[in-house]
Amino acid sequence: MYKGSELPKVFGNSKYILLIYDSGNPLRIGDKIWINGEEFEIAGMLKYSPFSNDGKTGGEIDIICSEETGVWLTGEKNYGVIDMHVEKDITEPEINAIKAIAKEIVNIFQDRRTSKNGLLALFKAMVYGFLFIIALISMFNIINSISMSVSARTRQYEAMRAVGMEGRQLSRMISAEAYTYAFFGCIFGCGIGLPASKVIYTRLVTAHFGELFYWTVPVHELLVILVLMFVSVAIAVYRPSKRIRSMAVTDTINEL
């Protein structure tokens, strides 16, 4: 519910109503509308609609009032809606208990939890599968790029060994270069990737599944990516360094 909403005003037989927010709806809190020749004031506004799966009104003006006001306006006495939000860790026996109780007091029972969770699970499976493929491609690309970089400067490294550089020092130099690339690559990638992730998640998930699914910083995913990145660099540095250390310095010097 938006700031400034006064829910107690709607209780009882009053001339106050609630409105559901919609970007195309010009009405706001405090505005007055006429219904059946009676003037009503908008006392509050909900962020999303409890009557749709995506939380939107579909361009319609949805009004919520108290039971007494609804009977006074429509003359219907046996109509009511009970909207319930449950925690993510709720169990199936608890859901079944709620269904059993609801069937005793309502004519229509709708469980929207299954449809939302099913679609969200399918979406996650597709996204994470795609990300797994990208991670593998990135890992092999890192290994290949560093290996090619070291191979292209093999003669320079061997010349350094010829003037007294030890194999351990050579490995440290290659590692420092590779990890520098990885460090600045992570900063650059996060700087572009996080805003892009927020925009995509908001448009593809929040826009369809409602405000209950909102974007947060993917801390665990970032840690996995960083670990994968630096492990890939470690693997990429090890093999070229070992190959250079195993080469005879005299062979390279003779080719210079």
Backbone torsions as a table, in degrees:
resi	resn	phi	psi	omega
1	MET	NA	138.8	-175.4
2	TYR	-74.9	155.5	179.1
3	LYS	-62.1	137.7	-178.6
4	GLY	98.8	-7.3	179.0
5	SER	-73.3	141.0	-179.9
6	GLU	-123.8	86.3	-176.1
7	LEU	-62.0	-39.5	-178.6
8	PRO	-57.3	-25.8	-179.8
9	LYS	-65.7	-24.4	-176.0
10	VAL	-80.4	-20.7	-176.6
11	PHE	-64.2	147.7	176.3
12	GLY	75.6	-170.2	179.9
13	ASN	-83.9	85.9	-176.0
14	SER	-125.4	174.0	177.9
15	LYS	-108.2	37.9	175.7
16	TYR	-119.9	142.9	-178.5
17	ILE	-135.6	166.4	173.0
18	LEU	-108.3	149.4	179.9
19	LEU	-123.3	148.3	176.2
20	ILE	-97.1	131.2	-175.0
21	TYR	-65.8	141.2	172.5
22	ASP	-150.5	134.9	-176.1
23	SER	-60.7	-27.2	179.2
24	GLY	-90.5	1.5	-179.1
25	ASN	-94.8	118.7	-177.6
26	PRO	-77.5	-11.5	-176.1
27	LEU	-75.0	144.0	-179.9
28	ARG	-138.2	174.2	-179.8
29	ILE	-59.9	132.4	-178.9
30	GLY	98.5	-17.5	177.7
31	ASP	-72.1	159.1	-179.4
32	LYS	-121.5	140.6	178.5
33	ILE	-131.1	163.5	-179.7
34	TRP	-110.8	129.3	177.4
35	ILE	-130.5	121.1	-178.7
36	ASN	52.1	39.3	177.1
37	GLY	80.0	4.8	-179.5
38	GLU	-114.0	143.2	-179.2
39	GLU	-89.5	129.4	178.3
40	PHE	-125.2	145.9	179.0
41	GLU	-108.5	139.3	179.3
42	ILE	-80.0	110.7	-176.6
43	ALA	-91.8	-15.1	-178.8
44	GLY	-167.0	167.5	-178.2
45	MET	-140.9	129.6	177.4
46	LEU	-85.7	147.4	-179.6
47	LYS	-72.8	-35.0	179.8
48	TYR	-145.4	159.6	-175.3
49	SER	-82.9	130.9	175.3
50	PRO	-81.1	0.5	-175.1
51	PHE	-104.6	5.0	179.5
52	SER	-138.3	156.9	-177.0
53	ASN	-71.7	-30.6	-178.1
54	ASP	-95.6	0.1	178.0
55	GLY	77.7	8.4	-178.8
56	LYS	-110.7	162.7	-176.7
57	THR	-93.6	-8.7	-178.7
58	GLY	70.4	27.2	179.2
59	GLY	86.4	-3.9	179.8
60	GLU	-90.8	158.7	177.1
61	ILE	-96.4	104.6	-179.5
62	ASP	-97.4	129.9	-177.2
63	ILE	-117.5	138.2	177.3
64	ILE	-119.5	130.8	179.7
65	CYS	-135.4	174.7	178.7
66	SER	-73.8	164.5	179.6
67	GLU	-61.5	-41.9	-179.0
68	GLU	-63.2	-41.7	178.9
69	THR	-67.7	-38.3	178.6
70	GLY	-64.0	-40.6	177.4
71	VAL	-65.0	-40.2	-179.5
72	TRP	-65.3	-36.1	-177.4
73	LEU	-81.4	-41.1	-172.3
74	THR	-104.6	-23.0	-176.4
75	GLY	82.4	-3.6	178.9
76	GLU	-83.6	129.7	-176.5
77	LYS	-111.3	-12.4	-174.6
78	ASN	-115.4	41.8	-179.6
79	TYR	-127.3	135.9	178.2
80	GLY	-165.5	155.2	-179.7
81	VAL	-127.5	129.5	175.1
82	ILE	-113.8	114.5	-179.2
83	ASP	-107.3	126.2	-175.1
84	MET	-128.0	130.6	174.6
85	HIS	-108.6	131.6	-177.1
86	VAL	-112.3	162.7	177.3
87	GLU	-73.8	158.4	-178.2
88	LYS	-65.7	-29.8	-175.7
89	ASP	-93.6	17.5	179.3
90	ILE	-65.8	142.9	-176.5
91	THR	-93.1	162.2	179.8
92	GLU	-65.2	-39.3	175.4
93	PRO	-59.4	-36.2	177.6
94	GLU	-67.5	-38.9	177.4
95	ILE	-64.3	-42.9	179.5
96	ASN	-64.1	-35.9	177.6
97	ALA	-65.2	-39.8	177.6
98	ILE	-64.7	-41.4	178.5
99	LYS	-61.5	-42.2	-178.8
100	ALA	-63.0	-40.5	178.8
101	ILE	-69.4	-40.9	-176.6
102	ALA	-65.3	-36.3	-178.1
103	LYS	-65.3	-20.0	179.6
104	GLU	-81.7	-18.9	-174.4
105	ILE	-122.2	-11.3	-179.5
106	VAL	-128.7	158.4	179.1
107	ASN	-89.6	-33.3	-177.4
108	ILE	-124.6	127.4	178.1
109	PHE	-122.5	124.5	-179.4
110	GLN	-120.1	126.2	177.5
111	ASP	-105.1	97.1	-178.9
112	ARG	-84.8	-6.8	-179.0
113	ARG	-62.0	-41.8	-176.1
114	THR	-66.0	-44.3	-177.9
115	SER	-66.1	-41.9	-180.0
116	LYS	-67.0	-48.8	-177.4
117	ASN	-65.3	-36.6	179.3
118	GLY	-64.9	-46.4	178.8
119	LEU	-65.3	-39.9	-179.8
120	LEU	-66.3	-39.2	178.4
121	ALA	-64.6	-40.9	177.8
122	LEU	-63.5	-41.8	179.3
123	PHE	-63.3	-43.6	179.7
124	LYS	-63.7	-41.2	-179.8
125	ALA	-61.4	-41.2	179.4
126	MET	-67.2	-44.7	-177.4
127	VAL	-66.3	-47.3	-177.7
128	TYR	-68.7	-32.3	174.6
129	GLY	-64.3	-41.7	177.5
130	PHE	-65.3	-41.1	179.4
131	LEU	-66.1	-35.2	178.3
132	PHE	-62.8	-42.3	178.1
133	ILE	-64.4	-43.1	178.3
134	ILE	-62.3	-39.5	179.6
135	ALA	-62.6	-42.3	178.5
136	LEU	-64.3	-43.5	179.0
137	ILE	-62.3	-42.2	179.8
138	SER	-64.5	-40.8	-179.1
139	MET	-62.2	-47.9	179.8
140	PHE	-68.2	-31.9	178.2
141	ASN	-67.6	-39.7	177.5
142	ILE	-63.0	-48.1	-179.3
143	ILE	-61.4	-43.6	-178.1
144	ASN	-68.1	-40.9	-178.0
145	SER	-65.2	-45.5	-179.3
146	ILE	-67.1	-39.8	178.8
147	SER	-62.5	-42.5	179.0
148	MET	-67.1	-38.6	178.5
149	SER	-62.3	-42.6	179.5
150	VAL	-68.7	-41.3	-179.0
151	SER	-63.9	-36.1	-179.0
152	ALA	-68.1	-21.7	-178.5
153	ARG	-117.1	28.8	-179.3
154	THR	-59.2	-42.9	-178.2
155	ARG	-63.9	-37.7	178.2
156	GLN	-64.3	-42.4	179.8
157	TYR	-66.0	-39.5	179.2
158	GLU	-68.1	-34.5	176.4
159	ALA	-64.2	-37.2	176.9
160	MET	-65.5	-38.8	177.4
161	ARG	-65.1	-35.3	-178.4
162	ALA	-66.3	-29.2	-179.5
163	VAL	-94.2	7.1	171.5
164	GLY	120.9	-1.3	179.6
165	MET	-71.9	130.5	179.3
166	GLU	-78.5	160.2	-180.0
167	GLY	-62.3	-35.7	178.5
168	ARG	-65.6	-40.5	178.2
169	GLN	-66.4	-37.1	178.1
170	LEU	-64.2	-42.4	178.8
171	SER	-63.9	-40.0	178.9
172	ARG	-64.3	-38.6	179.6
173	MET	-65.4	-43.7	178.4
174	ILE	-65.4	-41.3	179.3
175	SER	-63.6	-42.4	-179.9
176	ALA	-61.0	-41.8	179.1
177	GLU	-65.3	-45.4	-177.4
178	ALA	-65.9	-43.7	-179.5
179	TYR	-70.4	-27.4	174.3
180	THR	-65.1	-44.3	175.6
181	TYR	-59.8	-44.2	-178.2
182	ALA	-64.9	-40.8	-177.9
183	PHE	-63.3	-51.6	-179.3
184	PHE	-70.5	-28.0	175.0
185	GLY	-65.9	-39.0	178.0
186	CYS	-65.6	-42.6	179.1
187	ILE	-63.1	-46.4	180.0
188	PHE	-64.6	-41.8	-179.1
189	GLY	-65.9	-42.0	178.7
190	CYS	-67.5	-36.6	179.8
191	GLY	-62.3	-33.7	179.1
192	ILE	-94.5	-39.1	-173.1
193	GLY	-70.0	-40.6	-177.8
194	LEU	-64.1	-49.2	175.8
195	PRO	-60.6	-39.1	178.9
196	ALA	-65.2	-38.9	177.8
197	SER	-62.1	-41.1	-180.0
198	LYS	-64.3	-43.3	-179.6
199	VAL	-64.3	-45.3	-178.2
200	ILE	-66.4	-43.6	-179.5
201	TYR	-63.7	-41.7	-178.9
202	THR	-63.6	-39.9	-176.5
203	ARG	-80.1	-33.2	-175.5
204	LEU	-95.6	-28.0	-176.5
205	VAL	-109.7	-61.3	-176.8
206	THR	-59.6	-37.8	-178.1
207	ALA	-66.4	-24.3	-176.7
208	HIS	-106.7	-25.8	-176.3
209	PHE	-110.1	2.3	174.5
210	GLY	90.4	176.8	-175.3
211	GLU	-69.3	-11.7	179.4
212	LEU	-69.1	-21.6	179.1
213	PHE	-111.8	95.3	-178.3
214	TYR	-118.4	157.0	-174.7
215	TRP	-76.2	137.2	172.2
216	THR	-131.5	160.8	179.5
217	VAL	-63.2	121.0	-177.9
218	PRO	-76.8	77.9	-174.6
219	VAL	-62.5	-49.2	-177.1
220	HIS	-64.0	-40.2	179.2
221	GLU	-65.7	-38.3	177.9
222	LEU	-64.1	-40.6	178.6
223	LEU	-63.6	-40.7	178.2
224	VAL	-62.8	-43.1	179.8
225	ILE	-63.8	-43.7	179.9
226	LEU	-63.7	-43.1	178.1
227	VAL	-63.0	-44.3	179.0
228	LEU	-61.7	-39.6	-179.5
229	MET	-62.5	-50.2	-175.6
230	PHE	-74.2	-28.5	173.1
231	VAL	-67.0	-40.1	177.8
232	SER	-62.6	-40.8	178.6
233	VAL	-65.1	-41.1	179.2
234	ALA	-61.6	-42.5	178.4
235	ILE	-65.9	-41.0	-177.8
236	ALA	-66.7	-32.5	-178.7
237	VAL	-78.8	-34.8	-172.4
238	TYR	-62.2	-50.7	-173.5
239	ARG	-67.4	-47.6	177.9
240	PRO	-62.3	-37.8	179.5
241	SER	-63.7	-43.5	179.2
242	LYS	-63.9	-38.1	-179.0
243	ARG	-66.5	-40.4	-179.9
244	ILE	-68.2	-40.5	-179.2
245	ARG	-66.4	-28.0	-178.6
246	SER	-82.6	-12.5	-179.5
247	MET	-78.6	148.2	177.9
248	ALA	-78.4	129.9	-179.3
249	VAL	-63.1	-36.1	-176.7
250	THR	-63.6	-33.0	179.6
251	ASP	-64.7	-41.7	-179.6
252	THR	-71.9	-38.5	-179.8
253	ILE	-63.8	-37.9	178.9
254	ASN	-64.7	-26.1	-179.9
255	GLU	-83.6	-15.3	-178.0
256	LEU	-73.5	NA	NA
